[in-house]
Amino acid sequence: MPYRHGDWVVLVTGASSGIGRATALEFARLGSTVVGVARRLDELLKVAEEAASFGGRFKPLRCDVSDKEQVYNTVKETVENYGRVDVLVNNAGFGLYGEFKDFGLEEVEYQVSVNLMGVIYFVKAVLPHMLGQRFGRIVNVSSLAGFITVPKMNLYCAVKSAVTVLSRALDMQLKKHNIRVSAVCPGSVDTAFFQNPSFYSRGGRPLGPLIKAEKVAKTIVSAAEKGGGVRVVPSYYWAAVYLLNTLPFMYRLVEKVAP
């Protein structure tokens, strides 16, 4: 089965902006055939134009990852067009910021639907094909927030923690089939989430310096190449993860300084 970028068919969710866009373009530069998925087809077409400018292969497909039927149809169309899916990058997601008591139940359900169920839908949809070809790489974009509990990002922390744990468990189960599952957990990334003035007006602030989406994209590509594992971006944040997991009293400090 294919191991070189030029042979890979890569499906990237949330490919219209931010980490997903950077990841799609990175794979395209390396010669992969990229299927970019998002709700905003107009933005996907812009990504397709940029990929075409350097000879990259990028196919835009509109899909709401919270809609199970759309997800399965997207995977079906990809396999019909290209014969397989070698790499799945589950990147689509968003965060709610504020007091949990102030969130409406519909807001809660939608965040879980996009950030967790969207991952599950796509994994379930591609898995039969990867099992059949006895090769696959799945990279789930989680977050540093899945390790470090931030009070006003409570729900986001919870669902990203679930994505990380699921990724580890799936990798343990699927490696015998030559399918590896990774989680990439970036800190605060310079994307629309942290460019929104309302985030700061409500008292929010990034967890450390903003990092470029392109840096995360390179880590995602590396995760697909090597397979398996949990990667934190930047890697020095592992120190914070270690301290908070081994010295729980450190959360008293988090309560004082976290947004």
Secondary structure as UniProt FT lines:
FT   HELIX           5..7
FT   STRAND          9..13
FT   TURN            15..16
FT   HELIX           18..29
FT   TURN            30..31
FT   STRAND          33..38
FT   HELIX           41..53
FT   TURN            54..55
FT   STRAND          57..62
FT   TURN            65..66
FT   HELIX           68..82
FT   STRAND          87..90
FT   HELIX           100..102
FT   HELIX           105..112
FT   HELIX           113..117
FT   HELIX           118..133
FT   STRAND          136..141
FT   HELIX           144..146
FT   HELIX           151..153
FT   HELIX           154..174
FT   HELIX           175..177
FT   STRAND          179..186
FT   HELIX           192..195
FT   HELIX           197..201
FT   TURN            202..203
FT   HELIX           213..226
FT   STRAND          230..233
FT   HELIX           235..237
FT   HELIX           238..246
FT   HELIX           248..250
FT   HELIX           251..257
//
